[in-house]
């Protein structure tokens, strides 16, 4: 086993360009990563990395060694995929990232159901509204909502979500019902991270700049505000659907509702989609 010590850590440093990022990727401390690579260099009697206080660079010998190590690790991953297919049971680690609220309310419960079916899996879910780097942080899968940025990631559409403009009956009773988009400037529009709302008018998408007294970077906080009659809000269906059905909220201007947005599974373009990830993606598609 000694000959393998430090190899995974060395590859992680080369691919992430940082001891700190590599430590997050392999799940040990930065000091341990540094120690293992130093031991590896001592065993090989070869300098693999140049270290400075500002950056890490790979030596010529390190680059050659990295190429061979990458091939070996790819082979191990392929062996795991083959065994998984042979047994027909997903096993091993799955690292997933998803937006916070959608992850808590939708993704995590479905992951729990998936693990109940396949208890040999070890699932790690990191909830973040930041678009984390899948390759650098070794995620197998990311769940993303809405329009996707152009990137080197592969994307598979899992489902769709609708955006609803709504208000409480109490707010409408006090301030009136808007009948056109131009009337929105007379209302208190509760804002999230963007200062515009999306609509569809005359068959074309339209972004309309709105303003109001509240701006929260939390969908749940906006939901609470609209339920308390503080203004109008535009939120995805998973926030407001049950409240629209109960009558606690009223849908406004449905004739201007924008097209459905995608709910996506993203994974690195240069990475084989392992059977366990493929099975999870299929499961999420079915459930969503």
Phi and psi in degrees as GROMACS dihedral restraints (atoms count N, CA, C in turn):
[ dihedral_restraints ]
;  ai    aj    ak    al  type     phi  dphi    fc
    3     4     5     6     1   -60.6    20    10
    4     5     6     7     1   -33.4    20    10
    6     7     8     9     1   -68.8    20    10
    7     8     9    10     1   -16.4    20    10
    9    10    11    12     1   -93.1    20    10
   10    11    12    13     1   -15.4    20    10
   12    13    14    15     1   -62.7    20    10
   13    14    15    16     1   128.0    20    10
   15    16    17    18     1    92.5    20    10
   16    17    18    19     1   -14.3    20    10
   18    19    20    21     1   -67.1    20    10
   19    20    21    22     1   -50.8    20    10
   21    22    23    24     1   -61.9    20    10
   22    23    24    25     1   -38.7    20    10
   24    25    26    27     1   -67.5    20    10
   25    26    27    28     1   -40.6    20    10
   27    28    29    30     1   -61.8    20    10
   28    29    30    31     1   -46.0    20    10
   30    31    32    33     1   -61.8    20    10
   31    32    33    34     1   -40.2    20    10
   33    34    35    36     1   -63.7    20    10
   34    35    36    37     1   -39.1    20    10
   36    37    38    39     1   -66.9    20    10
   37    38    39    40     1   -44.6    20    10
   39    40    41    42     1   -61.2    20    10
   40    41    42    43     1   -44.0    20    10
   42    43    44    45     1   -77.1    20    10
   43    44    45    46     1   -28.5    20    10
   45    46    47    48     1   -96.4    20    10
   46    47    48    49     1   -19.0    20    10
   48    49    50    51     1    72.4    20    10
   49    50    51    52     1    16.9    20    10
   51    52    53    54     1  -158.2    20    10
   52    53    54    55     1   136.4    20    10
   54    55    56    57     1   -66.2    20    10
   55    56    57    58     1   -37.2    20    10
   57    58    59    60     1   -65.0    20    10
   58    59    60    61     1   -47.9    20    10
   60    61    62    63     1   -66.1    20    10
   61    62    63    64     1   -37.0    20    10
   63    64    65    66     1   -63.2    20    10
   64    65    66    67     1   -38.3    20    10
   66    67    68    69     1   -63.4    20    10
   67    68    69    70     1   -38.6    20    10
   69    70    71    72     1   -65.4    20    10
   70    71    72    73     1   -37.4    20    10
   72    73    74    75     1   -67.4    20    10
   73    74    75    76     1   -41.8    20    10
   75    76    77    78     1   -95.3    20    10
   76    77    78    79     1    -9.0    20    10
   78    79    80    81     1    81.1    20    10
   79    80    81    82     1    27.0    20    10
   81    82    83    84     1  -131.5    20    10
   82    83    84    85     1   174.8    20    10
   84    85    86    87     1   -73.4    20    10
   85    86    87    88     1   158.4    20    10
   87    88    89    90     1   -59.5    20    10
   88    89    90    91     1   -39.3    20    10
   90    91    92    93     1   -63.1    20    10
   91    92    93    94     1   -40.2    20    10
   93    94    95    96     1   -65.3    20    10
   94    95    96    97     1   -41.4    20    10
   96    97    98    99     1   -59.1    20    10
   97    98    99   100     1   -47.5    20    10
   99   100   101   102     1   -61.5    20    10
  100   101   102   103     1   -42.6    20    10
  102   103   104   105     1   -64.6    20    10
  103   104   105   106     1   -43.9    20    10
  105   106   107   108     1   -65.0    20    10
  106   107   108   109     1   -38.7    20    10
  108   109   110   111     1   -71.5    20    10
  109   110   111   112     1   -37.2    20    10
  111   112   113   114     1   -61.5    20    10
  112   113   114   115     1   -41.4    20    10
  114   115   116   117     1   -65.0    20    10
  115   116   117   118     1   -38.0    20    10
  117   118   119   120     1   -63.8    20    10
  118   119   120   121     1   -45.8    20    10
  120   121   122   123     1   -62.1    20    10
  121   122   123   124     1   -39.1    20    10
  123   124   125   126     1   -65.3    20    10
  124   125   126   127     1   -42.7    20    10
  126   127   128   129     1   -65.5    20    10
  127   128   129   130     1   -37.5    20    10
  129   130   131   132     1   -85.1    20    10
  130   131   132   133     1   -10.9    20    10
  132   133   134   135     1    53.9    20    10
  133   134   135   136     1    40.2    20    10
  135   136   137   138     1  -144.3    20    10
  136   137   138   139     1   136.3    20    10
  138   139   140   141     1   -78.6    20    10
  139   140   141   142     1   120.2    20    10
  141   142   143   144     1  -100.2    20    10
  142   143   144   145     1   -31.7    20    10
  144   145   146   147     1  -133.3    20    10
  145   146   147   148     1   144.1    20    10
  147   148   149   150     1   -97.2    20    10
  148   149   150   151     1   125.6    20    10
  150   151   152   153     1  -112.0    20    10
  151   152   153   154     1   130.7    20    10
  153   154   155   156     1  -130.6    20    10
  154   155   156   157     1   174.3    20    10
  156   157   158   159     1   -68.0    20    10
  157   158   159   160     1   -20.3    20    10
  159   160   161   162     1  -100.9    20    10
  160   161   162   163     1   -33.1    20    10
  162   163   164   165     1  -156.0    20    10
  163   164   165   166     1   169.1    20    10
  165   166   167   168     1  -120.4    20    10
  166   167   168   169     1   133.1    20    10
  168   169   170   171     1  -128.5    20    10
  169   170   171   172     1   158.4    20    10
  171   172   173   174     1   -99.1    20    10
  172   173   174   175     1   134.0    20    10
  174   175   176   177     1   -73.4    20    10
  175   176   177   178     1   169.5    20    10
  177   178   179   180     1   -61.9    20    10
  178   179   180   181     1   -44.2    20    10
  180   181   182   183     1   -64.0    20    10
  181   182   183   184     1   -38.3    20    10
  183   184   185   186     1   -62.6    20    10
  184   185   186   187     1   -38.0    20    10
  186   187   188   189     1   -65.1    20    10
  187   188   189   190     1   -42.1    20    10
  189   190   191   192     1   -63.4    20    10
  190   191   192   193     1   -44.6    20    10
  192   193   194   195     1   -64.4    20    10
  193   194   195   196     1   -39.5    20    10
  195   196   197   198     1   -59.6    20    10
  196   197   198   199     1   -44.4    20    10
  198   199   200   201     1   -58.8    20    10
  199   200   201   202     1   -42.4    20    10
  201   202   203   204     1   -69.4    20    10
  202   203   204   205     1   -41.1    20    10
  204   205   206   207     1   -63.7    20    10
  205   206   207   208     1   -39.8    20    10
  207   208   209   210     1   -62.0    20    10
  208   209   210   211     1   -40.1    20    10
  210   211   212   213     1   -63.5    20    10
  211   212   213   214     1   -40.8    20    10
  213   214   215   216     1   -64.4    20    10
  214   215   216   217     1   -46.1    20    10
  216   217   218   219     1   -65.5    20    10
  217   218   219   220     1   -37.8    20    10
  219   220   221   222     1   -62.3    20    10
  220   221   222   223     1   -38.4    20    10
  222   223   224   225     1   -64.6    20    10
  223   224   225   226     1   -39.6    20    10
  225   226   227   228     1   -64.2    20    10
  226   227   228   229     1   -41.6    20    10
  228   229   230   231     1   -63.2    20    10
  229   230   231   232     1   -40.4    20    10
  231   232   233   234     1   -64.7    20    10
  232   233   234   235     1   -38.1    20    10
  234   235   236   237     1   -63.4    20    10
  235   236   237   238     1   -40.6    20    10
  237   238   239   240     1   -64.1    20    10
  238   239   240   241     1   -42.1    20    10
  240   241   242   243     1   -62.0    20    10
  241   242   243   244     1   -40.8    20    10
  243   244   245   246     1   -64.2    20    10
  244   245   246   247     1   -42.8    20    10
  246   247   248   249     1   -65.6    20    10
  247   248   249   250     1   -39.4    20    10
  249   250   251   252     1   -61.0    20    10
  250   251   252   253     1   -44.1    20    10
  252   253   254   255     1   -64.2    20    10
  253   254   255   256     1   -37.7    20    10
  255   256   257   258     1   -63.7    20    10
  256   257   258   259     1   -45.3    20    10
  258   259   260   261     1   -80.3    20    10
  259   260   261   262     1   -23.5    20    10
  261   262   263   264     1    72.8    20    10
  262   263   264   265     1    11.5    20    10
  264   265   266   267     1  -125.6    20    10
  265   266   267   268     1   119.8    20    10
  267   268   269   270     1   -65.5    20    10
  268   269   270   271     1   136.1    20    10
  270   271   272   273     1  -147.5    20    10
  271   272   273   274     1   165.3    20    10
  273   274   275   276     1    93.8    20    10
  274   275   276   277     1  -167.8    20    10
  276   277   278   279     1   -85.1    20    10
  277   278   279   280     1   144.8    20    10
  279   280   281   282     1  -132.0    20    10
  280   281   282   283     1   120.6    20    10
  282   283   284   285     1  -110.0    20    10
  283   284   285   286     1   124.0    20    10
  285   286   287   288     1  -131.7    20    10
  286   287   288   289     1   144.4    20    10
  288   289   290   291     1  -124.5    20    10
  289   290   291   292     1   147.0    20    10
  291   292   293   294     1  -152.8    20    10
  292   293   294   295     1   158.1    20    10
  294   295   296   297     1   -60.8    20    10
  295   296   297   298     1   153.1    20    10
  297   298   299   300     1   -61.3    20    10
  298   299   300   301     1   -60.8    20    10
  300   301   302   303     1   -67.1    20    10
  301   302   303   304     1   -47.3    20    10
  303   304   305   306     1   -63.6    20    10
  304   305   306   307     1   -36.7    20    10
  306   307   308   309     1   -64.7    20    10
  307   308   309   310     1   -43.6    20    10
  309   310   311   312     1   -67.0    20    10
  310   311   312   313     1   -45.8    20    10
  312   313   314   315     1   -84.6    20    10
  313   314   315   316     1   -28.7    20    10
  315   316   317   318     1  -119.8    20    10
  316   317   318   319     1   -54.1    20    10
  318   319   320   321     1   -68.7    20    10
  319   320   321   322     1   -48.8    20    10
  321   322   323   324     1   -59.0    20    10
  322   323   324   325     1   -46.5    20    10
  324   325   326   327     1   -59.1    20    10
  325   326   327   328     1   -36.7    20    10
  327   328   329   330     1   -70.5    20    10
  328   329   330   331     1   -37.1    20    10
  330   331   332   333     1   -61.8    20    10
  331   332   333   334     1   -39.2    20    10
  333   334   335   336     1   -61.7    20    10
  334   335   336   337     1   -41.3    20    10
  336   337   338   339     1   -63.9    20    10
  337   338   339   340     1   -38.7    20    10
  339   340   341   342     1   -65.8    20    10
  340   341   342   343     1   -41.6    20    10
  342   343   344   345     1   -68.4    20    10
  343   344   345   346     1   -32.2    20    10
  345   346   347   348     1   -61.3    20    10
  346   347   348   349     1   -35.3    20    10
  348   349   350   351     1   -75.6    20    10
  349   350   351   352     1   -34.1    20    10
  351   352   353   354     1  -129.8    20    10
  352   353   354   355     1    77.6    20    10
  354   355   356   357     1   -69.8    20    10
  355   356   357   358     1    -7.1    20    10
  357   358   359   360     1   -83.3    20    10
  358   359   360   361     1     0.2    20    10
  360   361   362   363     1   -83.0    20    10
  361   362   363   364     1   147.5    20    10
  363   364   365   366     1  -117.8    20    10
  364   365   366   367     1   106.7    20    10
  366   367   368   369     1  -103.2    20    10
  367   368   369   370     1   131.4    20    10
  369   370   371   372     1  -119.2    20    10
  370   371   372   373     1   120.3    20    10
  372   373   374   375     1  -113.8    20    10
  373   374   375   376     1   122.5    20    10
  375   376   377   378     1  -111.6    20    10
  376   377   378   379     1   116.0    20    10
  378   379   380   381     1   -91.9    20    10
  379   380   381   382     1   126.5    20    10
  381   382   383   384     1  -160.9    20    10
  382   383   384   385     1   140.5    20    10
  384   385   386   387     1   -86.7    20    10
  385   386   387   388     1    -3.2    20    10
  387   388   389   390     1   -82.6    20    10
  388   389   390   391     1   146.9    20    10
  390   391   392   393     1   -85.2    20    10
  391   392   393   394     1    91.7    20    10
  393   394   395   396     1   -71.0    20    10
  394   395   396   397     1   151.9    20    10
  396   397   398   399     1   -79.8    20    10
  397   398   399   400     1   113.7    20    10
  399   400   401   402     1   -66.0    20    10
  400   401   402   403     1   -40.2    20    10
  402   403   404   405     1   -73.2    20    10
  403   404   405   406     1   -48.3    20    10
  405   406   407   408     1   -63.2    20    10
  406   407   408   409     1   -35.4    20    10
  408   409   410   411     1  -105.9    20    10
  409   410   411   412     1    12.9    20    10
  411   412   413   414     1    57.6    20    10
  412   413   414   415     1    45.2    20    10
  414   415   416   417     1   -87.2    20    10
  415   416   417   418     1   139.7    20    10
  417   418   419   420     1   -79.2    20    10
  418   419   420   421     1   -29.4    20    10
  420   421   422   423     1  -156.2    20    10
  421   422   423   424     1   144.8    20    10
  423   424   425   426     1  -126.7    20    10
  424   425   426   427     1   139.0    20    10
  426   427   428   429     1  -100.1    20    10
  427   428   429   430     1   122.2    20    10
  429   430   431   432     1  -125.7    20    10
  430   431   432   433     1   150.7    20    10
  432   433   434   435     1  -116.7    20    10
  433   434   435   436     1   145.0    20    10
  435   436   437   438     1    82.3    20    10
  436   437   438   439     1  -155.1    20    10
  438   439   440   441     1   -72.9    20    10
  439   440   441   442     1   139.1    20    10
  441   442   443   444     1   -94.4    20    10
  442   443   444   445     1   144.4    20    10
  444   445   446   447     1   -74.7    20    10
  445   446   447   448     1   152.8    20    10
  447   448   449   450     1   -66.9    20    10
  448   449   450   451     1   129.3    20    10
  450   451   452   453     1  -157.7    20    10
  451   452   453   454     1  -179.9    20    10
  453   454   455   456     1   -87.4    20    10
  454   455   456   457     1     5.9    20    10
  456   457   458   459     1   -80.1    20    10
  457   458   459   460     1   148.4    20    10
  459   460   461   462     1   -88.0    20    10
  460   461   462   463     1   144.4    20    10
  462   463   464   465     1  -130.4    20    10
  463   464   465   466     1   139.0    20    10
  465   466   467   468     1  -128.0    20    10
  466   467   468   469     1   126.2    20    10
  468   469   470   471     1   -76.1    20    10
  469   470   471   472     1   123.7    20    10
  471   472   473   474     1   -92.4    20    10
  472   473   474   475     1   -38.9    20    10
  474   475   476   477     1  -168.7    20    10
  475   476   477   478     1  -170.9    20    10
  477   478   479   480     1  -128.3    20    10
  478   479   480   481     1   159.3    20    10
  480   481   482   483     1  -132.8    20    10
  481   482   483   484     1   151.5    20    10
  483   484   485   486     1  -108.2    20    10
  484   485   486   487     1   146.8    20    10
  486   487   488   489     1   -98.7    20    10
  487   488   489   490     1   132.1    20    10
  489   490   491   492     1  -118.8    20    10
  490   491   492   493     1   133.8    20    10
  492   493   494   495     1   -93.2    20    10
  493   494   495   496     1   126.7    20    10
  495   496   497   498     1  -151.0    20    10
  496   497   498   499     1   168.6    20    10
  498   499   500   501     1  -154.7    20    10
  499   500   501   502     1   165.8    20    10
  501   502   503   504     1   -81.3    20    10
  502   503   504   505     1   153.2    20    10
  504   505   506   507     1   -56.6    20    10
  505   506   507   508     1   -35.3    20    10
  507   508   509   510     1   -65.3    20    10
  508   509   510   511     1   -41.1    20    10
  510   511   512   513     1   -64.2    20    10
  511   512   513   514     1   -44.1    20    10
  513   514   515   516     1   -64.8    20    10
  514   515   516   517     1   -38.0    20    10
  516   517   518   519     1   -62.8    20    10
  517   518   519   520     1   -35.9    20    10
  519   520   521   522     1   -81.6    20    10
  520   521   522   523     1   -42.9    20    10
  522   523   524   525     1  -110.9    20    10
  523   524   525   526     1    -7.7    20    10
  525   526   527   528     1    91.3    20    10
  526   527   528   529     1   162.8    20    10
  528   529   530   531     1   -94.1    20    10
  529   530   531   532     1   125.1    20    10
  531   532   533   534     1   -72.5    20    10
  532   533   534   535     1   138.7    20    10
  534   535   536   537     1  -113.3    20    10
  535   536   537   538     1   -15.0    20    10
  537   538   539   540     1  -135.7    20    10
  538   539   540   541     1   162.3    20    10
  540   541   542   543     1   -64.5    20    10
  541   542   543   544     1   -32.8    20    10
  543   544   545   546     1   -65.7    20    10
  544   545   546   547     1   -23.0    20    10
  546   547   548   549     1   -76.3    20    10
  547   548   549   550     1   -11.3    20    10
  549   550   551   552     1   -64.7    20    10
  550   551   552   553     1   -25.7    20    10
  552   553   554   555     1   -70.2    20    10
  553   554   555   556     1    -8.9    20    10
  555   556   557   558     1   -90.8    20    10
  556   557   558   559     1    -3.6    20    10
  558   559   560   561     1  -114.9    20    10
  559   560   561   562     1   159.5    20    10
  561   562   563   564     1   -81.9    20    10
  562   563   564   565     1   108.3    20    10
  564   565   566   567     1   -97.6    20    10
  565   566   567   568     1   118.6    20    10
  567   568   569   570     1   -83.2    20    10
  568   569   570   571     1   122.2    20    10
  570   571   572   573     1  -107.6    20    10
  571   572   573   574     1   149.1    20    10
  573   574   575   576     1   -99.9    20    10
  574   575   576   577     1  -133.9    20    10
  576   577   578   579     1   -78.1    20    10
  577   578   579   580     1   -19.0    20    10
  579   580   581   582     1  -104.4    20    10
  580   581   582   583     1   153.9    20    10
  582   583   584   585     1  -104.6    20    10
  583   584   585   586     1    23.1    20    10
  585   586   587   588     1  -141.0    20    10
  586   587   588   589     1   157.5    20    10
  588   589   590   591     1  -114.3    20    10
  589   590   591   592     1   156.1    20    10
  591   592   593   594     1  -104.4    20    10
  592   593   594   595     1   136.6    20    10
  594   595   596   597     1  -140.2    20    10
  595   596   597   598     1   173.4    20    10
  597   598   599   600     1  -127.3    20    10
  598   599   600   601     1   122.0    20    10
  600   601   602   603     1  -132.7    20    10
  601   602   603   604     1   127.8    20    10
  603   604   605   606     1    54.1    20    10
  604   605   606   607     1    39.2    20    10
  606   607   608   609     1    78.4    20    10
  607   608   609   610     1     4.0    20    10
  609   610   611   612     1  -122.8    20    10
  610   611   612   613     1   145.3    20    10
  612   613   614   615     1   -68.7    20    10
  613   614   615   616     1   141.4    20    10
  615   616   617   618     1  -138.2    20    10
  616   617   618   619     1   132.1    20    10
  618   619   620   621     1  -102.0    20    10
  619   620   621   622     1   122.5    20    10
  621   622   623   624     1  -114.3    20    10
  622   623   624   625     1   121.9    20    10
  624   625   626   627     1   -73.9    20    10
  625   626   627   628     1   129.7    20    10
  627   628   629   630     1  -130.2    20    10
  628   629   630   631     1   170.4    20    10
  630   631   632   633     1  -149.1    20    10
  631   632   633   634     1   160.6    20    10
  633   634   635   636     1  -172.2    20    10
  634   635   636   637     1  -175.0    20    10
  636   637   638   639     1   -88.4    20    10
  637   638   639   640     1   -10.1    20    10
  639   640   641   642     1  -127.1    20    10
  640   641   642   643     1   140.6    20    10
  642   643   644   645     1  -139.2    20    10
  643   644   645   646     1   115.1    20    10
  645   646   647   648     1  -123.8    20    10
  646   647   648   649     1   142.8    20    10
  648   649   650   651     1   -95.1    20    10
  649   650   651   652     1    36.9    20    10
  651   652   653   654     1  -141.1    20    10
  652   653   654   655     1   123.0    20    10
  654   655   656   657     1   -64.8    20    10
  655   656   657   658     1   -36.4    20    10
  657   658   659   660     1   -66.9    20    10
  658   659   660   661     1   -36.3    20    10
  660   661   662   663     1   -66.6    20    10
  661   662   663   664     1   -40.3    20    10
  663   664   665   666     1   -65.5    20    10
  664   665   666   667     1   -39.3    20    10
  666   667   668   669     1   -60.8    20    10
  667   668   669   670     1   -44.8    20    10
  669   670   671   672     1   -61.1    20    10
  670   671   672   673     1   -40.3    20    10
  672   673   674   675     1   -65.6    20    10
  673   674   675   676     1   -42.3    20    10
  675   676   677   678     1   -70.9    20    10
  676   677   678   679     1   -35.5    20    10
  678   679   680   681     1   -64.6    20    10
  679   680   681   682     1   -28.7    20    10
  681   682   683   684     1   -89.3    20    10
  682   683   684   685     1     8.0    20    10
  684   685   686   687     1    78.6    20    10
  685   686   687   688     1    25.5    20    10
  687   688   689   690     1   -85.4    20    10
  688   689   690   691     1   -11.3    20    10
  690   691   692   693     1   164.7    20    10
  691   692   693   694     1  -164.3    20    10
  693   694   695   696     1   -97.0    20    10
  694   695   696   697     1   155.0    20    10
  696   697   698   699     1  -147.1    20    10
  697   698   699   700     1   150.3    20    10
  699   700   701   702     1  -116.1    20    10
  700   701   702   703     1   116.2    20    10
  702   703   704   705     1  -137.9    20    10
  703   704   705   706     1   156.2    20    10
  705   706   707   708     1   -66.8    20    10
  706   707   708   709     1   160.3    20    10
  708   709   710   711     1   -58.3    20    10
  709   710   711   712     1   -34.9    20    10
  711   712   713   714     1   -68.4    20    10
  712   713   714   715     1   -15.0    20    10
  714   715   716   717     1   -83.5    20    10
  715   716   717   718     1   -42.6    20    10
  717   718   719   720     1  -112.8    20    10
  718   719   720   721     1   -10.6    20    10
  720   721   722   723     1   -55.4    20    10
  721   722   723   724     1   -49.1    20    10
  723   724   725   726     1   -65.2    20    10
  724   725   726   727     1   -32.6    20    10
  726   727   728   729     1   -75.3    20    10
  727   728   729   730     1   -31.9    20    10
  729   730   731   732     1   -67.3    20    10
  730   731   732   733     1   -40.4    20    10
  732   733   734   735     1   -68.1    20    10
  733   734   735   736     1   -33.8    20    10
  735   736   737   738     1   -81.6    20    10
  736   737   738   739     1   -13.7    20    10
  738   739   740   741     1    90.2    20    10
  739   740   741   742     1    -0.1    20    10
  741   742   743   744     1   -66.9    20    10
  742   743   744   745     1   -26.4    20    10
  744   745   746   747     1  -127.9    20    10
  745   746   747   748     1   152.0    20    10
  747   748   749   750     1  -114.8    20    10
  748   749   750   751     1   136.4    20    10
  750   751   752   753     1   -78.6    20    10
  751   752   753   754     1   135.4    20    10
  753   754   755   756     1  -115.4    20    10
  754   755   756   757     1   147.6    20    10
  756   757   758   759     1    46.6    20    10
  757   758   759   760     1    51.3    20    10
  759   760   761   762     1   -62.5    20    10
  760   761   762   763     1   -24.0    20    10
  762   763   764   765     1   -69.3    20    10
  763   764   765   766     1   -12.9    20    10
  765   766   767   768     1  -108.5    20    10
  766   767   768   769     1    12.1    20    10
  768   769   770   771     1   -61.4    20    10
  769   770   771   772     1   130.9    20    10
  771   772   773   774     1   -71.6    20    10
  772   773   774   775     1   166.7    20    10
  774   775   776   777     1   -60.8    20    10
  775   776   777   778     1   154.2    20    10
  777   778   779   780     1   -58.7    20    10
  778   779   780   781     1   146.0    20    10
  780   781   782   783     1  -100.2    20    10
  781   782   783   784     1   156.9    20    10
  783   784   785   786     1   -85.0    20    10
  784   785   786   787     1   150.4    20    10
  786   787   788   789     1  -112.6    20    10
  787   788   789   790     1   121.6    20    10
  789   790   791   792     1  -121.0    20    10
  790   791   792   793     1   149.5    20    10
  792   793   794   795     1  -104.9    20    10
  793   794   795   796     1   124.3    20    10
  795   796   797   798     1  -113.4    20    10
  796   797   798   799     1   142.7    20    10
  798   799   800   801     1  -149.0    20    10
  799   800   801   802     1   156.2    20    10
  801   802   803   804     1   -60.0    20    10
  802   803   804   805     1   140.5    20    10
  804   805   806   807     1   -64.9    20    10
  805   806   807   808     1   -36.0    20    10
  807   808   809   810     1   -93.4    20    10
  808   809   810   811     1    15.4    20    10
  810   811   812   813     1  -117.1    20    10
  811   812   813   814     1   130.7    20    10
  813   814   815   816     1   -61.5    20    10
  814   815   816   817     1   138.6    20    10
  816   817   818   819     1   -81.3    20    10
  817   818   819   820     1   108.4    20    10
  819   820   821   822     1   -67.8    20    10
  820   821   822   823     1   157.0    20    10
  822   823   824   825     1   -55.7    20    10
  823   824   825   826     1   -38.1    20    10
  825   826   827   828     1   -68.5    20    10
  826   827   828   829     1   -37.0    20    10
  828   829   830   831     1   -69.1    20    10
  829   830   831   832     1   -42.6    20    10
  831   832   833   834     1   -60.4    20    10
  832   833   834   835     1   -40.6    20    10
  834   835   836   837     1   -66.3    20    10
  835   836   837   838     1   -39.7    20    10
  837   838   839   840     1   -64.6    20    10
  838   839   840   841     1   -44.6    20    10
  840   841   842   843     1   -59.6    20    10
  841   842   843   844     1   -44.1    20    10
  843   844   845   846     1   -62.3    20    10
  844   845   846   847     1   -39.8    20    10
  846   847   848   849     1   -63.2    20    10
  847   848   849   850     1   -45.6    20    10
  849   850   851   852     1   -63.7    20    10
  850   851   852   853     1   -40.0    20    10
  852   853   854   855     1   -58.5    20    10
  853   854   855   856     1   -46.0    20    10
  855   856   857   858     1   -64.6    20    10
  856   857   858   859     1   -45.2    20    10
  858   859   860   861     1   -73.6    20    10
  859   860   861   862     1   -33.1    20    10
